[in-house]
C-alpha cells in the first residue's frame, strides 16, 4: 500500500462528499439572501431550496410539496414519532410499535411515554416478525397505532418487509413510518409503492453534506401537532428557523446523482461486496457473516471472526490504512455491544467481535484488494498468534 493511502469502507456511517455536490454547496454558500425575503436575493435562495426539494422528492417517488427539510435523519424521526402525528381530521396516535433492530434515533428519539411503546421482535436473520405485529394489531382494540420500521438496517444491511407491514398496519387503521436513511440511494425506494405514510432521509449517507435530512410525507393530509422547533413558518410550519440553503442545495445534488446511477451502482457494489465476503471466508473459514441468509443492501456486510474483539481489530485495520466500523457510528465513537445483534440472538462473544464493511460511490476494486490484504495481516497477527499461544 502506498504511503498515506487509505481505504474508506464506512459509507453507512458517512459517505464522502461527492465532488459535484461540493461545487453546488460552495456556490450556494455565496448566495447573500434569506430564503424568506421577497427581494431578488431572497428569491434566488428560495429557488435553490425548491429545486433541491424536487430532486429529493424524485429520489423516493414523492411530491415536492410533501418534503420537509430537517437537520438530519435523527431530527426527522424525532419530529414524526410523536403522539400528535395524525391524518387531518383524526385524533393523534396512542401507541408506538418499533422494530427491535431500529436505529437509536427511533428507539430513543421518539416522544411517547414508555408504557405506550412496544418492541416488535426480529428473527435470527434480523427480519421483523410480521406474525407478532399482526397479532398485536389485532388485539389492540381502539388503540390508534403508529409503527416504525426501518427499510434497511444500518449495521447488517438486512432489508425489512416494509410493504407487507404497511398493508397490515393500514388494515387495522394505523400509521407507518419508515427510516429509509440507509436504503435510499442504494436500492429503489418509492413511498407509494411501499404503501407507507412517512419516511425519513439523511443526505450524508448518499454523498451529500452532513447535517441535512428530510421528513417526507405520502400526502399533504397529515399533520404533526407537537413541533420540535417552533418560531417562524418555515418548511410549511413543520420546522421553524432559517433554512440551511447550502446544505439543502447539496442534498438535492446528491439525490439527483444517486438516482441517476442507482441501478448501475447497485450491481457494481453488490459484486464488490461479494468479492470482499469471499476474501474474508478464504482468510478465516470459520468467519460468521451476519444475516448472510437474508436479503441485504448490496453495499453492506457484517462479519465476526471467532476470538477477535471488534475494538482491537478496528485499531489494527485503521493502522493498516482501512476504515471500518463495528456497527452504528452514532454512539459518540464508542465501541459497544450492538442491540441489533442482541435482538437477533447472536452469541455475545461473537457479537463483541462484529465488524461492518460498507461500500459506496468512491469504492473501487483496489479498495477491496487492500481490505483483503489488511484482513490477512490482522488475522495473522491477532488471531493466529492468539490461537498458537492457547
Long-range contacts (C-beta under 8 A, 24 or more apart in sequence): 1-320, 1-321, 1-370, 1-373, 5-321, 5-370, 6-321, 6-322, 6-323, 7-321, 7-322, 7-323, 7-367, 7-370, 7-371, 7-374, 8-323, 8-362, 8-363, 8-367, 9-322, 9-323, 9-324, 9-357, 9-358, 9-359, 9-363, 9-367, 9-371, 10-323, 10-324, 10-325, 10-329, 10-356, 10-358, 11-205, 11-299, 11-358, 11-359, 11-360, 11-361, 11-362, 11-363, 12-154, 12-155, 12-157, 12-182, 12-205, 12-299, 12-300, 12-325, 12-329, 12-356, 12-358, 13-325, 13-328, 13-329, 13-358, 14-204, 14-205, 14-210, 14-329, 15-204, 15-205, 15-206, 15-207, 15-360, 15-361, 15-362, 16-207, 16-360, 16-361, 16-362, 17-207, 17-208, 17-209, 17-250, 18-207, 18-208, 18-253, 18-254, 18-257, 18-361, 20-253, 20-257, 21-207, 21-208, 21-209, 21-250, 21-253, 21-254, 21-257, 22-250, 24-249, 24-250, 24-252, 24-253, 25-209, 25-246, 25-247, 25-249, 25-250, 25-253, 26-246, 27-249, 28-245, 28-246, 28-248, 28-249, 28-250, 29-246, 31-245, 31-246, 34-242, 35-242, 35-243, 35-245, 36-232, 36-234, 36-242, 45-243, 45-245, 48-245, 48-248, 48-249, 49-243, 49-245, 49-248, 49-249, 51-249, 51-252, 52-248, 52-249, 52-250, 52-251, 52-252, 52-253, 52-255, 53-248, 53-252, 54-252, 55-252, 55-253, 55-255, 55-256, 55-259, 56-201, 56-214, 56-216, 56-251, 56-252, 56-255, 57-216, 58-255, 58-256, 58-259, 59-184, 59-185, 59-189, 59-201, 59-255, 59-256, 59-258, 59-259, 60-180, 60-184, 60-189, 60-190, 60-191, 60-199, 60-201, 60-216, 61-189, 61-190, 61-191, 61-192, 61-193, 62-191, 62-216, 62-217, 62-218, 63-219, 63-220, 65-220, 65-236, 66-216, 66-217, 66-218, 66-219, 66-220, 67-214, 67-215, 67-216, 68-214, 68-215, 68-216, 68-217, 68-235, 68-236, 68-238, 68-239, 69-212, 69-213, 69-214, 69-235, 69-239, 69-243, 69-244, 69-248, 69-251, 70-212, 70-213, 70-214, 70-215, 70-239, 71-211, 71-212, 71-213, 71-244, 72-202, 72-203, 72-204, 72-210, 72-211, 72-212, 72-213, 73-103, 73-105, 73-179, 73-181, 73-200, 73-201, 73-202, 73-205, 73-213, 74-105, 74-109, 74-202, 74-213, 74-330, 75-213, 75-228, 76-200, 76-201, 76-202, 76-213, 76-214, 76-215, 77-103, 77-105, 77-106, 77-109, 77-110, 77-148, 77-177, 77-179, 77-200, 78-105, 78-109, 78-110, 78-111, 78-228, 79-215, 79-224, 79-227, 79-228, 79-238, 79-239, 80-177, 80-198, 80-200, 80-215, 80-224, 81-106, 81-109, 81-110, 81-111, 81-112, 81-146, 81-148, 81-177, 82-110, 82-111, 82-112, 82-224, 82-225, 82-226, 83-111, 83-112, 83-116, 83-225, 83-226, 84-223, 84-224, 84-225, 84-226, 85-146, 85-175, 85-177, 85-198, 85-222, 85-223, 85-224, 85-225, 86-144, 86-175, 86-222, 86-223, 86-225, 87-175, 87-221, 87-222, 88-221, 88-222, 88-223, 90-144, 91-144, 92-144, 92-225, 93-144, 93-145, 93-146, 93-174, 93-175, 94-143, 94-144, 94-145, 95-140, 95-143, 95-144, 95-145, 95-146, 96-145, 96-146, 96-147, 96-148, 97-133, 97-136, 97-145, 97-146, 97-147, 97-148, 98-147, 98-148, 98-149, 99-128, 99-148, 99-149, 99-150, 99-160, 100-339, 100-343, 101-126, 101-150, 101-153, 101-155, 101-156, 101-158, 101-339, 101-340, 101-343, 101-344, 102-148, 102-149, 102-150, 102-179, 103-150, 103-154, 103-179, 103-181, 103-328, 103-330, 104-328, 104-330, 104-331, 105-179, 105-330, 106-148, 106-150, 106-179, 107-339, 110-148, 111-226, 120-147, 120-149, 121-343, 122-343, 122-344, 123-344, 124-344, 124-345, 125-158, 125-291, 125-293, 125-294, 125-344, 126-153, 126-156, 126-158, 126-290, 126-291, 126-294, 126-340, 126-343, 126-344, 127-158, 127-160, 127-161, 127-294, 128-160, 128-161, 128-165, 130-161, 130-164, 130-165, 130-168, 133-165, 133-168, 133-169, 134-168, 137-168, 137-169, 137-171, 137-172, 137-174, 138-172, 140-172, 144-173, 144-174, 144-175, 145-169, 145-172, 145-173, 145-174, 145-175, 146-174, 146-175, 146-176, 146-177, 147-174, 147-175, 147-176, 147-177, 148-176, 148-177, 148-178, 148-179, 149-176, 149-177, 149-178, 149-179, 150-178, 150-179, 150-180, 150-181, 150-182, 150-183, 151-178, 151-179, 151-180, 151-182, 151-183, 151-184, 151-189, 151-194, 151-199, 152-180, 152-182, 152-183, 152-186, 152-187, 152-296, 152-297, 152-300, 153-182, 153-340, 154-181, 154-182, 154-327, 154-328, 155-302, 155-327, 155-328, 155-338, 155-340, 155-341, 155-354, 155-356, 156-290, 156-291, 156-294, 156-296, 156-300, 156-302, 156-340, 156-344, 156-356, 157-182, 157-291, 157-296, 157-297, 157-299, 157-300, 157-301, 157-302, 157-358, 158-291, 158-294, 158-295, 158-296, 159-183, 159-187, 159-294, 159-295, 159-296, 159-297, 162-194, 162-196, 163-193, 163-194, 163-195, 166-194, 166-195, 166-196, 167-195, 170-195, 181-205, 181-213, 182-297, 182-300, 183-297, 184-258, 185-254, 185-255, 185-258, 185-259, 185-262, 186-262, 186-265, 186-266, 186-269, 186-297, 186-298, 186-299, 187-262, 187-266, 187-297, 187-298, 188-262, 191-216, 191-218, 192-218, 197-222, 198-222, 203-247, 203-250, 203-251, 203-254, 203-255, 206-254, 206-255, 206-257, 206-258, 207-254, 207-257, 207-258, 207-360, 207-361, 208-247, 208-250, 208-251, 208-253, 208-254, 208-255, 209-246, 209-247, 209-250, 209-251, 209-254, 211-244, 211-247, 212-244, 212-247, 212-248, 212-250, 212-251, 213-251, 214-251, 257-361, 261-361, 265-361, 266-298, 267-298, 269-298, 269-299, 269-359, 269-360, 269-363, 270-298, 270-299, 272-359, 272-363, 272-365, 272-367, 272-368, 273-298, 273-299, 273-300, 273-301, 273-357, 273-359, 275-365, 275-368, 276-301, 276-357, 276-359, 276-368, 276-371, 276-372, 277-301, 277-303, 279-368, 279-371, 279-372, 279-375, 280-305, 280-372, 280-375, 283-372, 283-375, 283-376, 283-379, 284-375, 284-379, 284-383, 288-346, 288-350, 288-354, 290-341, 290-344, 290-346, 290-354, 291-344, 299-358, 299-359, 299-360, 299-363, 300-356, 300-357, 300-358, 300-359, 301-356, 301-357, 302-327, 302-354, 302-355, 302-356, 302-357, 303-354, 303-355, 303-357, 304-346, 304-350, 304-351, 304-353, 304-354, 304-355, 305-353, 305-379, 305-383, 306-349, 306-350, 306-353, 307-353, 307-383, 307-386, 307-387, 308-353, 308-378, 308-379, 308-382, 308-383, 309-352, 309-353, 310-335, 310-352, 310-353, 310-354, 310-355, 311-335, 312-382, 313-353, 313-355, 313-378, 313-382, 314-355, 316-377, 316-378, 316-381, 316-382, 317-355, 317-374, 317-375, 317-378, 320-373, 320-374, 320-377, 320-378, 321-370, 321-374, 322-370, 322-371, 322-374, 324-355, 324-356, 324-357, 325-355, 325-356, 325-358, 326-354, 326-355, 326-356, 327-354, 327-356
